Structure formats: C-alpha cells, structure tokens
Amino acid sequence: MDKNEPLKLSRENLFQLPQEQLVDMVIEQGESIQELKKVITELEAEVKRLKVSQSLDSKTSSKPPSGDILKKPEKKEDNTNSDPEAPKRKPGGQPGHVGKTRKGFGRVDRLEILRPEVCSCCGNACFVTEPIKIETQQVAQLVERPIEIVEYHRHTCLCGNCGTEQTADWSINMVPGQDLGINLQALLGWMNNYGHLSYEKQQELLWELGKIEIGVGTLVTTNERIDAAISKSVSDLKDWIQDNQPNIHSDETPWIVKGVKEWLWIFANTDFALFHAADTRSRAELEMILGPNYNGVLSSDDYSVYNGYDVKAQQKCLAHLRRHFKKLMKLPGLNNLKIGEAFVKLIDEAFRHYAEFQQEQDILDFFSWASEFKVKVESSINEWIDTAGGEAGKLLRCLRDKAHQWWYFLEHPEIPPDNNQAERTLRLAVTKRKVSGGSRSMERFQHTANLLTIVQTCRRQGRSVIEFFEQALQAIVNPKIQAPSLIP
C-alpha cells in the first residue's frame, strides 16, 4: 500500500496492516493530538482574554466613561429579597441639596413697560395712569442685530495752532486691516476651542447672527492670530509653575497629527491648567515642563515615566489602582476574586474617609483613622502576597514597594488621593480631538495646546475666556495695553 495515499480507517483495513505501520500511525496521531491540545489551550486563553477585554469599562480600566455601553441583563433582576422599606432614590435634587433660585442677571439694559391696550369687558382704551399691580420679570433676549457693521473714518487734521498734521488712532476694538472686530474674533476663538465649532459651522453662525459671509481662511487666520496674542502668557505660565507650585497633577492623552499618534500632556492644579504638545510620551517631556527635578508633590497614575522621576514626593492615583483590582476580579487565577474584593473595599474606605475629612476638616480624627488603615493595608498585603497569581502578585508587590507613593495623602491630607484634576481637565481636549479628528501639523497641534491652556486656566480662575482673548488681541495692536497674565 502506498504510504502517500490516505488510508481509510476501518477494522478490516487495520487488521491487514503490519504491526510496525500501526505503531507509526499511533505515534503520529499522538503527536497530532498533543499539538491540537496545545492549540486548544492557547485558543482558550485567548478567548478568556477577549472576554475580559470586552467586559472592561471605565470602572475596571482606563477607558473613558463615554465609551461605556449600558448592558441590559438577559434575566429580570429578582427584587424579592430586597428591603421593601428601603427608600428608592429619585432623579433630581436629593434631600439636603441646597438649591439655586435665579434672582435676576445683575443688570438691566432696557426697561419695557407693558400696559393693557383695550379693556376685554367694555372695549374702552382709556386706563387709569397709576397701575394697581406691577409684576416684574427679567428676560435675556437675543437682540435683532447681535453683530453690527461699523465703518470707521479715520481723519488726519491740521493743528490749528502749529499746523502739524495729526492722524487719529484707530479704535481699540479693531485690528487695522482686519474685517472682524476684536470682540468678534475673541468670540470665534471661544467657539473654536471651547465650543468645538468647526470653521464651517462658524461660517453658518455668522450668517445666522449678522448675515455676513466670512471665508474659512479668515477664520483660520483669526485662530492663529489669537494664538500669537496669547503665546507669551502661556510661556510665562510655563516658567512660573516650576518654582511656585507645591502640587501638580499630570496626565497625557494621544493626539493624531497627520495620521501619526502624538501626545498631549496636561499639568494642572486648582489654579491653572497647562497643556503641552509633544511627539513622545517619554521622561523628556516631563522634564521639559517641570525641569530635571521638581520640588513638590507630583500626582499621576502609575505610568512608568513617572516612576523614578526626581520629585519631593508622589501621590499615585487610587482611582487607577481601584480599576486594576476591579479588572483583576474578572481575570481567571488563584484567589484573584478574593484579592480584588478585599483591596477594592480598602480603597473605597480610603476615599470615603478622605471625603468626610474634606467636609468636616477634623484632622485629628483623620490621622487616627489613617494610622489604623495603614496597618490594615499592610496586613492584607502580607496575607495574600504569597498565594497571589501573576497579575495579583504584581499589584501587591507594587503596593508594598511603593506604599509611600500610593498612601502619601494619609500623612498629607492637603494632597488628594486621586488624579481627577488632570483627568477632568483633559476631557475638554479629548472632546475637541473627537470633533476635529486631530491636527494637520505639529504647529497647529501646539496652537491647540496653547489655546486650551487659556480656556481651562480661565475657567479655574473664574475669568472670562472671551475677555482674556480680547485683551490679548488689544495688547498686540496697542502697546499701551498690557497683555493679560495667567499667573494667579
């Protein structure tokens, strides 16, 4: 029988084969079975990994909340065991919430008196001059022409005394040679960098408000002009934060420039927000903004760039750590579920007590709890670290070796235990990235970072972004006007 021909396996055929050939067939099939088992094991591991990856959300990974998908359970939840007397939380304001009632706008631009014209009873049009009741309501209205076209005539005159020719100054509300006034340019800058309005939609808005047609090129130039006007303010802020900030929150997010992934960094606290456009996610970018060493507390996630950086102290984000343990609970492995549940409970306790301290400001009570909490964390690590699997062991070793970074806030409660300052500040940039799709050049990318710095810093300082843009534009036209500063 030809060995190259496929053999039909039947009892009759097998009985006719010599013993040597049967042995070869058994060995060959055994090797095939081992290879298939190996492939099956790899595929099963891949399926488990994909299942875990598919089930990850913003609570168990670094995915943004906007990417979460609400999943409807296949089976209706059984509420028979729930407490029927437990109050259900209704949507809207909760008990104890201090409401806000509008008490007017603080100014009145125009007063309009409404009097009855015709009596609905007898048809008479004559009414007593003094009203018997007056009801008042302030309403913000869109005026008929929110955009007005102003034609300036600049005169040059002879001095009646000495005969010298004297030319009047242009208005401080305009840029000589530009069709758009400074306040309108500032509004367009706000809509572009905070309102996320594309140039095409800005064109449509200008037509709706003032029936004026402006080219896209003019809008692009306007945005570039605003960036040039505020660049010194951003540069001064960069120089200032290295030496004057006791705590800075840092994070980074990808940014697409001509199809290539670059990085947008954020350095922020309660008084400012500095965006930095970079082509790497390396330590060099961190040192470019904060210097080779930073004499303050750096709050960040556990990304490797921040590890080993020369700082006074670090506070790593407990919210990220919680996500790691939530993800661990979904991974197959020895004791992963129990370890994840134990440390999620500890982290929740830390957040709860820190929130109570923020409200009550009882420092002695906080320190008393903190000393007991540190002992509890250390004993939990010692309890599980020897029985933990690969991923769990990695997390526990990180908690043990970097305890001074994860729990810095326990001894210094003025430093928050999370990195929300940076993450929340980045959301504006992430939204703009989704709307615009990125930038067309590194220069445009840097412009975006500078303009976002102005927007977020002004919001933190309670200042008007549009007024900041106006003053910056006026300063480049009129040397008598001082450029605005971001330094609080």
C-alpha positions as CSV (number, residue, x, y, z in Angstrom):
1,M,0.0,0.0,0.0
2,D,1.3,3.5,-0.9
3,K,2.1,5.4,2.2
4,N,1.2,8.7,0.5
5,E,-2.4,7.6,-0.2
6,P,-4.9,8.5,2.6
7,L,-5.8,5.3,4.5
8,K,-9.5,4.6,5.1
9,L,-9.6,3.6,8.8
10,S,-11.9,0.6,9.2
11,R,-11.5,-2.6,11.2
12,E,-10.8,-4.6,8.1
13,N,-8.1,-2.3,6.9
14,L,-6.4,-2.0,10.3
15,F,-6.3,-5.8,10.8
16,Q,-4.5,-6.1,7.4
17,L,-1.7,-3.6,8.3
18,P,1.6,-4.8,9.7
19,Q,2.4,-4.1,13.4
20,E,5.2,-1.6,12.5
21,Q,2.9,0.6,10.4
22,L,0.2,0.5,13.2
23,V,2.8,1.7,15.7
24,D,3.8,4.6,13.4
25,M,0.2,5.6,13.0
26,V,-0.4,5.6,16.7
27,I,2.7,7.7,17.3
28,E,1.8,10.2,14.6
29,Q,-1.7,10.6,15.9
30,G,-0.4,11.0,19.4
31,E,1.8,13.9,18.2
32,S,-1.1,15.4,16.4
33,I,-3.2,15.2,19.5
34,Q,-0.6,16.9,21.6
35,E,-0.3,19.7,19.0
36,L,-4.0,20.2,18.9
37,K,-4.2,20.2,22.7
38,K,-1.6,23.0,22.7
39,V,-3.6,25.0,20.1
40,I,-6.8,24.5,22.1
41,T,-5.1,25.7,25.3
42,E,-3.8,28.8,23.5
43,L,-7.2,29.5,22.0
44,E,-9.0,29.1,25.3
45,A,-6.6,31.6,26.9
46,E,-7.2,34.0,24.0
47,V,-11.0,33.6,24.4
48,K,-10.7,34.3,28.2
49,R,-8.6,37.4,27.4
50,L,-11.0,38.7,24.8
51,K,-14.0,38.1,27.2
52,V,-12.2,40.1,29.9
53,S,-11.3,42.8,27.4
54,Q,-14.8,43.0,26.1
55,S,-16.3,43.4,29.6
56,L,-13.9,46.2,30.6
57,D,-15.4,49.7,31.2
58,S,-14.4,53.0,32.8
59,K,-14.6,51.4,36.2
60,T,-12.3,48.5,35.5
61,S,-9.8,50.1,33.1
62,S,-8.6,53.4,31.8
63,K,-11.3,53.6,29.2
64,P,-13.2,56.9,29.3
65,P,-16.8,56.9,30.6
66,S,-18.1,57.9,27.2
67,G,-17.1,54.5,25.9
68,D,-19.2,52.6,28.4
69,I,-22.1,50.6,26.9
70,L,-25.1,50.1,29.1
71,K,-25.8,46.3,29.1
72,K,-29.4,45.1,29.6
73,P,-29.5,41.9,31.7
74,E,-30.9,38.9,30.0
75,K,-32.9,37.9,33.1
76,K,-35.0,40.3,35.1
77,E,-33.5,41.0,38.4
78,D,-35.2,39.4,41.4
79,N,-36.1,42.1,43.9
80,T,-38.0,39.7,46.2
81,N,-35.1,39.7,48.7
82,S,-34.6,43.4,48.7
83,D,-35.8,45.6,51.6
84,P,-39.3,46.9,50.6
85,E,-39.0,49.7,53.1
86,A,-35.7,50.9,51.8
87,P,-36.2,54.4,50.1
88,K,-35.6,54.5,46.4
89,R,-33.5,57.4,45.2
90,K,-35.5,59.5,42.8
91,P,-33.9,61.5,40.0
92,G,-33.2,65.2,40.5
93,G,-32.2,67.1,43.7
94,Q,-31.7,65.0,46.7
95,P,-32.8,65.8,50.3
96,G,-30.4,68.3,51.8
97,H,-29.3,69.7,48.5
98,V,-29.1,73.5,48.5
99,G,-31.0,74.7,45.5
100,K,-30.3,77.8,43.5
101,T,-33.0,80.3,42.6
102,R,-32.4,82.9,39.9
103,K,-32.6,86.4,41.3
104,G,-32.0,88.3,38.1
105,F,-28.9,88.9,36.0
106,G,-27.4,91.8,38.0
107,R,-28.1,94.4,35.3
108,V,-30.9,95.8,33.1
109,D,-30.0,97.0,29.6
110,R,-33.5,98.1,28.6
111,L,-36.8,98.6,30.5
112,E,-40.0,97.9,28.7
113,I,-43.4,98.8,30.3
114,L,-46.4,96.7,29.3
115,R,-49.8,98.3,29.7
116,P,-53.2,96.9,28.7
117,E,-54.4,98.4,25.4
118,V,-58.1,97.5,25.3
119,C,-60.5,96.5,28.1
120,S,-61.7,93.0,27.5
121,C,-65.0,93.8,29.2
122,C,-66.2,97.1,27.6
123,G,-63.7,97.7,24.8
124,N,-62.5,101.0,26.3
125,A,-58.9,102.0,25.6
126,C,-58.5,104.5,28.4
127,F,-57.0,103.3,31.6
128,V,-56.1,105.0,34.9
129,T,-52.5,106.2,34.9
130,E,-51.4,104.6,38.2
131,P,-51.4,100.7,38.0
132,I,-52.9,98.7,40.8
133,K,-50.3,95.9,40.5
134,I,-46.9,95.6,38.8
135,E,-45.3,92.2,38.0
136,T,-41.6,92.1,37.2
137,Q,-39.6,89.6,35.3
138,Q,-36.1,89.9,33.8
139,V,-35.6,88.1,30.4
140,A,-32.3,87.7,28.5
141,Q,-33.2,88.4,24.8
142,L,-31.2,88.0,21.6
143,V,-31.2,91.4,20.0
144,E,-32.2,91.9,16.5
145,R,-28.7,92.5,15.2
146,P,-26.2,91.0,17.6
147,I,-23.5,91.7,15.0
148,E,-23.2,95.3,13.8
149,I,-21.1,96.5,10.9
150,V,-19.1,99.6,11.9
151,E,-17.4,101.7,9.3
152,Y,-14.6,103.8,10.8
153,H,-13.4,107.0,9.1
154,R,-10.0,107.9,10.5
155,H,-9.3,111.6,10.0
156,T,-6.0,113.4,9.6
157,C,-6.2,117.1,10.5
158,L,-4.0,120.1,10.7
159,C,-3.3,121.6,14.1
160,G,-5.0,125.0,14.4
161,N,-2.0,126.3,16.4
162,C,1.2,125.0,14.8
163,G,-0.2,123.5,11.5
164,T,1.1,120.0,12.2
165,E,-0.7,117.1,10.6
166,Q,-2.2,114.8,13.2
167,T,-3.9,111.4,12.5
168,A,-6.4,109.8,14.9
169,D,-5.7,106.5,16.4
170,W,-7.8,103.5,15.2
171,S,-10.4,102.2,17.7
172,I,-9.1,99.8,20.3
173,N,-11.9,97.4,19.3
174,M,-10.4,96.6,15.9
175,V,-7.3,95.2,14.3
176,P,-6.2,97.5,11.4
177,G,-6.6,95.7,8.1
178,Q,-8.9,93.0,9.6
179,D,-12.6,92.6,8.7
180,L,-13.6,91.2,12.2
181,G,-13.6,93.3,15.3
182,I,-11.6,92.2,18.4
183,N,-14.6,91.1,20.4
184,L,-16.0,89.1,17.5
185,Q,-12.6,87.4,17.0
186,A,-12.5,86.6,20.7
187,L,-15.9,85.0,20.4
188,L,-14.8,82.9,17.5
189,G,-11.8,81.8,19.4
190,W,-14.1,80.7,22.3
191,M,-16.4,78.8,19.9
192,N,-13.5,77.1,18.2
193,N,-11.5,76.0,21.2
194,Y,-14.2,75.6,23.8
195,G,-17.4,75.3,21.9
196,H,-15.8,72.8,19.4
197,L,-17.5,74.5,16.5
198,S,-15.9,73.7,13.1
199,Y,-15.0,76.5,10.7
200,E,-17.9,75.7,8.5
201,K,-20.3,75.9,11.4
202,Q,-18.7,79.2,12.5
203,Q,-19.5,80.5,9.0
204,E,-23.1,79.5,9.3
205,L,-23.4,81.1,12.8
206,L,-22.0,84.4,11.5
207,W,-24.6,84.3,8.7
208,E,-27.4,83.5,11.2
209,L,-26.5,86.3,13.6
210,G,-25.4,89.0,11.2
211,K,-26.0,88.0,7.6
212,I,-22.2,88.3,6.9
213,E,-20.1,85.9,4.8
214,I,-16.6,85.1,6.0
215,G,-14.2,82.7,4.3
216,V,-12.6,79.7,6.1
217,G,-9.2,81.2,5.5
218,T,-10.2,84.3,7.5
219,L,-11.4,82.1,10.4
220,V,-8.1,80.0,10.3
221,T,-6.1,83.2,10.4
222,T,-8.2,84.6,13.2
223,N,-7.4,81.5,15.3
224,E,-3.7,81.8,14.6
225,R,-3.8,85.5,15.5
226,I,-5.3,84.7,18.8
227,D,-2.6,82.0,19.5
228,A,0.1,84.5,18.7
229,A,-1.5,87.0,21.1
230,I,-1.6,84.6,24.0
231,S,1.7,82.8,23.4
232,K,3.6,85.0,25.8
233,S,1.0,84.4,28.6
234,V,1.4,80.6,28.1
235,S,5.2,80.9,28.1
236,D,5.2,82.9,31.3
237,L,2.9,80.3,32.9
238,K,5.4,77.5,32.0
239,D,8.3,79.4,33.7
240,W,6.2,80.1,36.7
241,I,4.9,76.6,37.6
242,Q,8.3,75.1,38.0
243,D,9.2,77.1,41.1
244,N,5.9,78.0,42.7
245,Q,3.5,75.0,42.8
246,P,3.6,72.6,45.8
247,N,1.4,70.1,44.0
248,I,0.9,69.4,40.3
249,H,-1.4,66.8,38.6
250,S,-0.1,65.3,35.4
251,D,-1.5,63.1,32.7
252,E,-1.3,62.5,28.9
253,T,-3.6,61.5,26.1
254,P,-3.0,60.6,22.4
255,W,-3.4,63.2,19.7
256,I,-3.4,62.5,15.9
257,V,-1.3,64.7,13.7
258,K,-1.5,63.9,10.0
259,G,-2.3,60.2,10.9
260,V,0.6,59.9,13.3
261,K,0.0,59.4,17.1
262,E,1.5,62.2,19.1
263,W,0.8,63.1,22.8
264,L,-1.0,65.9,24.6
265,W,0.3,66.4,28.2
266,I,-1.6,68.2,31.0
267,F,-0.1,69.8,34.1
268,A,-2.7,71.2,36.4
269,N,-4.0,72.1,39.8
270,T,-6.8,74.2,41.2
271,D,-5.3,77.5,39.8
272,F,-4.1,76.6,36.3
273,A,-4.1,74.1,33.5
274,L,-1.1,73.9,31.2
275,F,-1.3,71.8,28.0
276,H,1.9,70.7,26.3
277,A,2.0,69.3,22.7
278,A,4.7,66.6,22.3
279,D,5.7,63.9,19.9
280,T,6.7,61.4,22.7
281,R,5.4,60.1,25.9
282,S,8.8,60.0,27.5
283,R,10.5,61.4,30.6
284,A,12.0,64.2,28.4
285,E,8.6,65.8,28.0
286,L,8.0,65.7,31.8
287,E,11.4,67.3,32.4
288,M,10.8,69.9,29.7
289,I,7.9,71.3,31.7
290,L,8.8,70.6,35.3
291,G,12.6,70.5,34.9
292,P,15.0,67.7,35.8
293,N,13.7,67.7,39.3
294,Y,10.5,69.1,40.9
295,N,10.4,70.3,44.4
296,G,6.8,69.5,45.0
297,V,4.3,66.6,45.1
298,L,3.5,65.1,41.7
299,S,0.1,63.4,41.4
300,S,-0.2,61.0,38.5
301,D,-1.1,57.4,37.5
302,D,1.3,54.5,37.7
303,Y,2.7,55.0,34.2
304,S,6.4,54.1,34.1
305,V,7.6,57.6,33.0
306,Y,6.6,59.0,36.5
307,N,8.4,56.2,38.4
308,G,11.9,57.3,39.5
309,Y,11.4,61.0,38.5
310,D,13.3,63.2,40.9
311,V,10.5,64.9,43.0
312,K,9.9,65.8,46.6
313,A,7.1,63.2,46.8
314,Q,4.5,61.5,44.6
315,Q,0.8,60.6,45.1
316,K,-0.3,57.9,42.7
317,C,-4.0,57.8,41.7
318,L,-6.0,55.4,43.9
319,A,-8.8,55.5,41.3
320,H,-6.5,53.8,38.8
321,L,-5.4,51.3,41.4
322,R,-9.1,50.5,42.1
323,R,-9.6,49.9,38.3
324,H,-6.7,47.5,38.4
325,F,-8.2,45.4,41.2
326,K,-11.7,45.5,39.5
327,K,-10.1,44.1,36.4
328,L,-8.2,41.5,38.5
329,M,-11.6,40.2,39.7
330,K,-12.5,39.4,36.1
331,L,-9.3,37.5,35.4
332,P,-9.0,33.8,35.9
333,G,-6.5,32.9,38.5
334,L,-5.9,31.7,42.0
335,N,-7.6,33.9,44.6
336,N,-7.9,36.8,42.1
337,L,-11.6,37.4,43.0
338,K,-11.0,37.4,46.8
339,I,-7.9,39.7,46.5
340,G,-9.7,42.1,44.2
341,E,-12.7,42.3,46.5
342,A,-10.5,42.8,49.6
343,F,-8.5,45.7,48.1
344,V,-11.4,47.4,46.4
345,K,-13.1,47.5,49.8
346,L,-9.9,49.1,51.3
347,I,-9.6,51.7,48.6
348,D,-13.3,52.6,48.9
349,E,-12.8,53.0,52.6
350,A,-9.9,55.4,51.9
351,F,-12.0,57.5,49.5
352,R,-14.9,57.6,52.0
353,H,-12.8,58.8,54.9
354,Y,-11.0,61.4,52.8
355,A,-14.4,62.8,51.6
356,E,-15.5,63.0,55.2
357,F,-12.3,64.9,56.1
358,Q,-12.9,67.3,53.2
359,Q,-16.3,68.1,54.7
360,E,-15.6,68.2,58.4
361,Q,-11.9,69.2,58.4
362,D,-11.3,67.1,61.6
363,I,-7.5,66.5,61.2
364,L,-7.1,64.5,64.4
365,D,-9.9,62.1,63.5
366,F,-8.4,61.7,60.1
367,F,-4.9,60.9,61.4
368,S,-6.3,58.4,63.9
369,W,-8.1,56.6,61.2
370,A,-5.1,56.8,58.8
371,S,-2.7,55.1,61.3
372,E,-5.2,52.1,61.7
373,F,-5.7,52.0,58.0
374,K,-2.0,51.7,57.2
375,V,-1.8,48.7,59.5
376,K,-4.9,47.1,57.8
377,V,-3.4,47.5,54.3
378,E,0.0,46.1,55.3
379,S,-1.6,43.0,57.0
380,S,-3.8,42.5,53.9
381,I,-0.8,42.5,51.6
382,N,1.1,40.0,53.8
383,E,-2.0,37.8,53.9
384,W,-2.3,37.4,50.2
385,I,1.1,38.1,48.6
386,D,2.4,34.5,48.9
387,T,-0.8,33.0,47.4
388,A,-1.3,35.5,44.7
389,G,-1.0,34.6,41.0
390,G,1.0,36.6,38.4
391,E,-1.2,39.6,37.9
392,A,-2.3,39.8,41.5
393,G,1.2,39.4,42.8
394,K,2.4,42.2,40.5
395,L,-0.2,44.5,42.0
396,L,0.5,43.6,45.6
397,R,4.3,44.0,45.2
398,C,3.6,47.4,43.7
399,L,1.5,48.3,46.7
400,R,4.2,47.1,49.1
401,D,7.2,48.6,47.3
402,K,5.6,52.0,46.5
403,A,3.5,52.4,49.7
404,H,4.9,55.9,50.3
405,Q,3.5,56.9,46.9
406,W,0.1,55.2,47.0
407,W,-0.7,56.4,50.5
408,Y,1.1,59.7,50.7
409,F,-2.2,61.5,51.4
410,L,-2.6,59.7,54.6
411,E,0.1,61.8,56.2
412,H,-0.6,64.9,54.0
413,P,-4.3,65.2,53.5
414,E,-3.9,68.5,51.7
415,I,-3.0,66.3,48.7
416,P,-5.9,64.4,47.1
417,P,-5.6,60.6,46.7
418,D,-6.6,60.7,43.0
419,N,-5.6,62.4,39.8
420,N,-9.0,63.9,39.0
421,Q,-7.6,67.4,38.5
422,A,-5.6,66.2,35.4
423,E,-8.2,63.7,34.1
424,R,-11.1,66.1,34.2
425,T,-9.1,68.9,32.6
426,L,-8.2,66.5,29.7
427,R,-11.9,65.8,28.9
428,L,-12.2,69.1,27.0
429,A,-9.2,68.2,24.9
430,V,-10.5,64.7,24.3
431,T,-13.8,66.1,23.1
432,K,-12.1,68.5,20.7
433,R,-9.9,65.7,19.4
434,K,-13.0,63.6,18.6
435,V,-14.7,66.5,16.9
436,S,-11.7,67.7,14.9
437,G,-10.0,64.4,14.3
438,G,-6.7,65.8,15.4
439,S,-4.3,68.4,13.8
440,R,-2.8,68.8,10.4
441,S,0.7,69.8,11.7
442,M,2.7,69.9,14.9
443,E,2.5,73.7,14.7
444,R,-1.3,73.6,14.7
445,F,-1.1,71.0,17.5
446,Q,0.9,73.4,19.6
447,H,-1.6,76.2,18.8
448,T,-4.4,74.0,20.1
449,A,-2.4,73.2,23.3
450,N,-1.9,76.9,24.0
451,L,-5.5,77.9,23.4
452,L,-6.8,75.0,25.6
453,T,-4.4,76.3,28.3
454,I,-6.1,79.7,28.2
455,V,-9.6,78.2,28.2
456,Q,-9.1,75.8,31.1
457,T,-7.0,78.2,33.2
458,C,-9.5,81.0,32.9
459,R,-12.3,78.5,33.9
460,R,-10.3,77.6,37.0
461,Q,-9.7,81.2,37.9
462,G,-13.3,82.2,37.3
463,R,-12.3,84.6,34.5
464,S,-14.0,85.2,31.1
465,V,-12.2,83.4,28.3
466,I,-13.6,85.9,25.7
467,E,-12.4,88.9,27.7
468,F,-8.9,87.3,28.0
469,F,-8.8,86.9,24.2
470,E,-9.9,90.5,23.7
471,Q,-7.3,91.9,26.0
472,A,-4.6,89.8,24.4
473,L,-5.6,91.0,20.9
474,Q,-5.7,94.6,22.0
475,A,-2.3,94.3,23.5
476,I,-0.6,93.3,20.2
477,V,-2.3,96.3,18.5
478,N,-1.9,98.9,21.2
479,P,1.4,98.9,23.2
480,K,-0.4,101.0,25.9
481,I,-2.5,98.0,26.9
482,Q,-0.8,95.3,29.0
483,A,-1.1,91.7,27.9
484,P,-3.2,89.6,30.3
485,S,-1.4,87.1,32.6
486,L,-2.4,83.5,33.6
487,I,-0.4,83.6,36.8
488,P,-2.9,83.9,39.7
